[in-house]
Amino acid sequence: MPPVQRAACLLVPDTTYQTRHPSSPVRICVIDLGTNSFHAVIVDAYPNGSYKVVDRMKEMVRLGQSGLSANRLPEDAMERGLQALRRIHTLATGWDAREFLAYATSAIREARNGGDFIEQVKREVGLRIRPISGAQEAELIFLGVRRAVDMHEPSLIVDIGGGSVEFIVYDGREVSFAQSYKLGAARMTERFVSTDPLSSDDVSALREHYRSVLEPVFDAARAAGVTSLVGSSGTAKSLARVCAGAHGDEDRTVFQQTLEVDAYRDALRWVVESNEQDRIDHPSIDPKRVDQIGAGALLLDVLVEGMPDVRQIKTSANALREGMVDHFIQQNYARIRKLAPFTDVRRRSVHEIAFRFEWEERHAQHVAATATFLFDALIDRYGGPATDVELLEYAALLHDIGYHISHSRHHKHSRYLIQHADLQGFQPDEKKILALTARYHRKAFPNADRHKRYRKLSERNRSRVRQLASILRIAEGLDRSHFQNVIALEVDVDDTALTIAVDAQGDPELELWSADREADLFREVYGMEVSIAEKEMLIEGDGIQMGPAPVTHAVPAPGNGESKSAE
């Protein structure tokens, strides 16, 4: 008869992990669905608020082409947009992006069939598109621009899109004005431009329209004492490059230069007076913008003309999509900081799901530490691979996330959420075992006759679920109060019995009663008796003493990516 195996466990979280391991970023893909183009940027977001660009992608889709006045997206434009988003999604997936943010601006939010396009993208690509208001767009643009441009002086930020233009007045301390107007280059071209080059009648009509709409912008700029204009977006960048090419420093990018007002207006005037071929031939103008850039140039000229105190023009490399990244980091700072220590894709993915469904972290970690310790003590009697300890730990971490939906049936909801979550790095069978182990942490035992999802498993995998769930039930019972009352365990294992002695901070009566009741599945599966009782223990320093010469396992809190080590 083999000797009795004895092990002891001190359930104290390892608080040194974050100081010993470097932070890992959250990789996100943000997509700006503009009227003319879709811009995507893939970045690594760090818990200190910084981010690093991994890749970029731009697709000129002309979503609003010939459809802005009718408030309807043309079918061919929707198809171009759909194909562009498929390519973007493929790129981001290849980079292992874990979060996707797709914001729709003017063309989609105003179109009568914009909702149809959003549903089609969700159905065929799997991306959720969020339409944002003009005011929200302006706020996000400001967040992006302020990361790229020094704005010590009062400034007017102008972001010229295809359907709308956002105006943000910054008085040197805070934003005092942020509005969106339907003055986009594509919209104005469709409405006012009838000749090439622009006729004097077209120019007059555009100038008059701009002046009538922009009066609130002029008032806000004067009130703030604006002396600087900052352009963002593709149209503004192209216009700044035209100016810099003629009057700027060729050794620096346009984002590194401050342009003089007179030189800037000369460049704007050239664009307005040029014909299509002149603009196509100019190296600073995107060929896909040549038909719209005249309307954008006139808008900026009207702005500068109406603000005589503006002395300099700057150009921002950042715009809406960078503001989206900044906003994401602000809103998710706590979650990013918690996820930062996890570099293993499976562990990180599990914790992402746990945080998303507002897990009870201390309880889940305590149950996981208890369950994995019991698994190690029973390893010689476990009928599956030793690596299943990882699945048991993850099932313990996620076993209660079903509370997010319902209390009374939370075990079933936990299974559903785990099974349908985007868990990375797991094989289909592993995901099923993990989900069903969490499902059977309470209530009914696994039953192939009554439970169809359990029945669909192979015989071997059914056995693994039963064994893992039986251990999880005992671990859950040992924290029935959810107060982590049990702080240490001693386990004896022989051929006929599992004996557990617990040390607790207070009276462990509830935990002992619950663990004993939940041990029935273990008794059935392992064919062993289970005895759980309180035992006096002496904890000294970092170690633990429990009777004669126990084998002690130091068990850090689950989730730190380190294996348990015997001492």
N, C-alpha and C positions, 0 to 999 in steps of 0.2 A: 504494500500500500504506500503510495507516494506521501511524502511529508506534507504537513499542513503548510499552505502558502499564506504568508502574512504580508500585508502592505499597509502603509499609513499615508494619509494625504492631509496637507494643510491648505485649506481653501482660502488663501490670501492672494489677491490680485498682484500681478507683477507690474508695478508702477514705473519700472525703469525702462520699459521697452522704447517709449517714444524718444528718450534721450539717447538711446544707444543705436537707433536706426534712422537713416535719413528719410525725409518726407518724400512721398510719391504724389505727383499731381493727378488731377482729374482731367482726362482728355475729352474735350467737348468740340462739337462742330456747330457753328452758328451760321445761319443762312438768311441773308437779306433779300427778300423777294421784291425787287423794285419793278417799276414800270418798264424800264428799258432792259435792265440786266439783273441776273441773279448772282450775288456775291456770296461765296462761302469762305470761311476761315476756320481752320482746325488749330486749336490751341491747347496747351497744357496749363491748366489753372492751378496755382499754388495756394496753400492756406495762408500765406502772408499777404495775399491780395495781388500778387504779380501774376503775369502769364507770359508764356513763350509761344510764338507762332510756329506751328509745325508745317503747315502747308496752306496754300490759298487756291481758289478756283473761281473763275469768272465766266459766266455764260451770257452772251447777249441774246436775249429771247424776244425782245420787243413785244412784251405781253400786251401793252396798250395800243399797239399799232392799229390805227383806224377804228379803234373801239372806244376811246375815251368819251367822245361826244355822245355815243349811244349808250354809255354805261354798261357795256357788254364786252366780255372777252371773246375775241374771234376764235373759232375752233382750231385753226392752224396755229395760232399763238399759244393756246392751251396745250397743244401737242408738243410744241417746242419747249414750253415750260416743264412739261412732264418728263421729256427726255433729258433735259438739263438736270432736273432733280434726281433722276436715276443715276446719272453720271456722278453727281456730287455725293449721293449716298454710297455709291460703290467706292469712291475715293476715301470717304470718311470711315467706312467699315474696314477698308484695308489698313487704315491707320489705327484701328481699334478704338475709335471714338466711343465713349460711353454715354454721352449725353448729346441730344440734338435739340437745337433751338432754331425754329424757322419762323420769322416774322414777316407778315404780308403788309405792304404799304398801300399807297393810293389806288393803283389800278385794281387790285383784288378786293380791297375793302369797299370800293364804290360800285363794283360791277354787280349787276343783277344775278349773274351766274357765277359770281366769285365763290359762293358756298359750294356750288357743284364742283368747281375746280379743287377746292380744299378737300372735299370728300373723295374725289378721284385720286388725289395724291395720297391720302391716308390709306385708301383701299389698295392701290397698285404699288406704291413705293414704301408705305409704312411710316411716313413722316407726318407728324402733327403740325399743321400750320396755324399760327396764332395771328389773326388780324389785329393790328394796333391802330389806335387813333392818331390823328395828326399831332396832338399835344404830346402823347407818349413818344412818338417818333422824334419830336424835337428834344425832349428830355434825354433820350438815349443818344442822340447825335451829340449833345453837349458832353455827356460822359465820355464819349469816344474822343472828341476833339481836344478836351482839356488834358488828355494824356499825351497828346502829340504837339501841342502848341503852347508856348509861353504867352499867357494873356495877363500881364501885369496891369495893362491899361484897359479902360473900358472898350469892349469889342462887340461887334455884330457878327455872329456866325451865320453864314448863308449856305444851305445845302440844297443844290439844284437837282431835283430828281426829274423823272420823266413826266409824272403826273402832278406832283406837288413840290413846293419849295418850303423848307423850314427856316424860320428866322428866330434866332436866340440872341437876346441882348444880355450881355454880362457886364455888370458895372464895376468889375474889379474885385468884388467880394462875393457876389451871388448873382444868380439869374433873376433878372427883373421882368423879362418878357420872353415868352416861348410860344410861338404860334405856327401853324401850318396853313398855307394858302394854295389854292388850286392854280398855281402859276408854273407848273412844270414845263420843261422844254418841249416835250412831245405834245402836251395838251395845247400849249400856245401856238406851236407850229401848225397843228391840225386846225386850229380855230382862225388864226390870223395870217398865216404865210401863204401867199398864192403865186409868188414869183421867185426866180433865182437869177441874180441876187435879189435880195429883198427890195421891193419898190419903195418909193417915198411914202406911198399911201399905207403900205404894210407897216413900215417903221413908225409912222405917225399914230396909227391905230394901236400898235403894241405899246408905245410910250404912254399914250393916254390911258390905256387900260392899267398898265403897271402903276402909274401915279395915283389913279383913283383907288386902287386896292391897297397900296403900300402906305397910305397916310398914317395908320396906327403904328407901323414899324418906324417911320420917321419920327413920330412923337416920342416913342419909347427910346430911340437912339439919342435924341436930343436931351431927353430927361436924364439919361445915364452919362451924358458927356462922351459918347463914343468917338474914338479917334483912330480905331483900327478895324479893318474888315477882314474876316477870316473865311475863305471859301473851302468847302469840302464837296465831295462827290466827283464823279467822272467829268462832268461838264466844266466845273470850276477848275479842276486840275488841268484839263486840256487848255483852257483859256490862259491860265497862269503860265503854262509852258510856252504858249505862243509869245507872251510878253517876255519871258525869261530868255527865249531864243534870240530875240532882237535886242534886248536891253539888259539882260541879266548876266550872271557869272556862269560861264559854261562848265566850270570845274565843280560846281555845287548843284545838288538837286533843287528842284523848285521848292521843296519842303524846307530847305535850309536857307532860303532867301526871303528878304523883305522887299517887296516891289514898290516903286514910287507910283503915285496916283496918276501922274501925267503919262508915264510910259505905259501903264496898265490900260488907260483909256485909248491910247493909240492902238494897242493890240486889239481891244474890243472893237474899235472902229474898223480896223482892217477885216476882222471876221465878218462884221455886218455887211460890208461892201463887197466882199469876195464872192466869186461864183463857186459852184459845186466842185469843179475841177481844181480850182486853186486850193480849196480846203482839203480835197483828197490828196493833193500833192504835198501838203504841209506835213512834215514829220511829227509835229506835236499834236495833231488832231486824229483821234480814233476814226477810221473810215466809217464806222457804223454810227457816228454821231454827226456826220457832215450835214445832214439835212435838218438837224434840230439845233445845232450849236449857235446859230444866229440869234434865235429867240433868247437863249441863255445869256449871250453877250449883251444884248439890249437890256435885259433885266439888271445885270450888274452895272451897266453904264448909268441907268436911271437911278440906281441906289447911290452910286458914288457922287453923281451930280446933285442928288438931294441931300447929301450929308457933307457939306463943305469942310467940316472939321476933321474928316477922315484923312490921315496923312500917310498911311501905309496899308499895303495889302499883303496878307499872309495866306498860305495854303496848308491845309491839314492833310496828312497822309491817312488819318483816321476818320471814320464816319460812323454810320449807324451800326455796322456789324461789330466794331470794336467797343461801342457803347453797350451793345448786347452782352459782350463778354464781361465788361466791367460790372454791369447790373447783375449778371448771373453770380459773379464772385461775391458781390455784396449780399445778395439774397441767400446764398448757400455757404457763407463763410464757415458756419459751425459744422456743417456736414463735410465740407472739404477738409477742414482741420481734423475731424475724426477719422476720415478715410485715409489721410495722408500716410500713416505708418504702414498701410497694407500694400505690399508690392506684389504678392501672389494673386494672380487673376481670379482664381476661384474664391479665395478668402475675401478678397476685395468685393467681388460681386455679391457674396452673401451679405456682407455688411451694408452694402448699398441698399439692398432690399430691406434689411432690418431697419435702417434709418428712415427709409421711405415710408414704411408702415408703422412708424412711431413705436418701436419695440420698447419693452421694459428692460433696459439694458442690464442693470445689476442682477435682476432675477435670471435673465437668460444666460448671462455669463456664469453665474453660480451653478445653474443646472448643467451647463455644458462642462464645467470643470469637474463636477461630481460624476457625470455620466462617463466622461473619458477616463477618469480614474478607475471606475468600476470595470470598464471595458478592459483596461490594461491588466487588472487583477484577474479577470476571467479569460484572458487571451487563449490559454491552453484548452479551454472548453468551448470557445467560439467556433462555429462551423463555417465561417466565411473567411475572406482575406483580412489580414491584419490592418490593411489600409482602410477598412471600413470604419475605423475610429474617426476618420475625418468626416465621413457622412453622418455619423452619430453626433459629432460636435456641431455640425452645421444644422442638423435637425433640431438639436437642443437650442441653438441660437435663434431659430426661426419658429419654434413650436407654438408660440403664442401670438404671432402676427395676425392671426385671424380675428383677434379682438378688434382690429381696425374696422371690421364689418359687423360682428355680432359677438356677444359674450357667450350665450348658451351653446352655440354651435361653432365656437371659434376653432376647434380642432379640425373640423371639416373645411372651414374657410382657410385655415392655414395651409392645408393640402392644396387647395385650389390656387392660392396666391403663389405658392412655391412652384407648382407645376407649370403655371403660365407666366412666371417671371422670366426676365431676360438674364438668366444665370449663365455666366460665361465659363467655358472650360469644362463643363460637365457633359458626360455621355448621356444619351437618353435614359438608359437603365439606371444610371446613378441618380439622375434627377427624380425618377419615379420612386426609387428606394428612399431618397431623402424626404420627398413629399409625404409618402405613406408612413414613414417612421414618425414624422411630426403629427400626422393625422391620428395615429394610434397611441398618442401619449396619454389619452384619457378615454373614458367611456368604453365602447364595444371593443372586444378583442378582434384581431384580424380573422376574417371568416370568408373562405373562398365561395361558399354557397350563397352568401348574402351580399358580398361586396364585390361588384364587378371589376373595379380597377385593381383590386388585390388579386382577383381571380385571373386576370390577364397576365400576371407575372409568371415567369418560369417557376418550377418547384424550388430551385436553388434560391432565387431571389425572394420568393415568399418566406423561405426559412430565414434569410438575412433580415428581412423586415421584422419578423416576429422576435428574433433575438435582440435586435437593436431597440425596438420599441419597448421590450420588457425591461431593458436597462434604463431607458429614458423615463419610464414610469416611476421607477424607484427614485431616480435623481430628482424628478419633479416633486415627488412626495416629500423629499428631504428639504425642500424649500417651499412647503405649502403656504407658509405665512407671507412669502415674498419679501421677507425682511432679512434674509441671509443669516438666520439665527444659528445654523450649524456652521461651525468654523473649522472643524477637522474631523477626519474619519480614520478609523482603523478597520481593516477588512481581513478576515480569515476565510480561506477557501479550501475545502476538502472535497472528496468525492460525493458527499451527501448533502452538504450544507454551505450556505453563504452566511457568514456572521458579520454584522456591521455594528461597530460601536461608534457613537457620535459624541463629540464635544460641542457644547453650545454656549452662546453668550447668556441666554436666558433659559427658561423652562422649555425643553424641546418636545413636550407632550404632543402638540399638534403635528409636528414633523414625524415623530415616531408612529403615531396612529395612521397618518396618511401614507407614509412609505410602506408600512406593513400591509395596508389595504391594497395599495397599487402593486404589490409584489406578486399577486396571484398569477399574472401572465408569466412572470419569470419562473415561478414554481412549475407551471405547466410546460413551458418551453424547455427549460434546462433539467427538469426532473430533480430539482434540489430544494431542500427546505431553506427558508430565509428567516433569519433572526436579527432583529434590529433593536438596539437598546442604548441607553445612555451609559457612558463610561467616564470616569474621572481621568483627565489627562493633564500633563504638565508641559506647558509650552515655554521653552527657554530660548530667548534670542531669536535667531532665524531658523532654529530647528524645532523638532517635535519629538517628545519621548512618550511612548505608549506601551508600557509593559516591557517584557524582555526582548531586547535586540530586534526591533522591527526593521523591515526593509522599507525605507522612506522614499517616496516619490515626491519631488518638488514639482508642483503643478502650477505654472503661471496661468493667469486668466486667459481663457481661450480667445483667439483672435489675434495673437501676437506673432503667429507664423513660426513659432519655435516648437520643436518636439519636446515631450516630457523626458526628463533624465533621471535615472536612478542614482541615489547617493549611497 
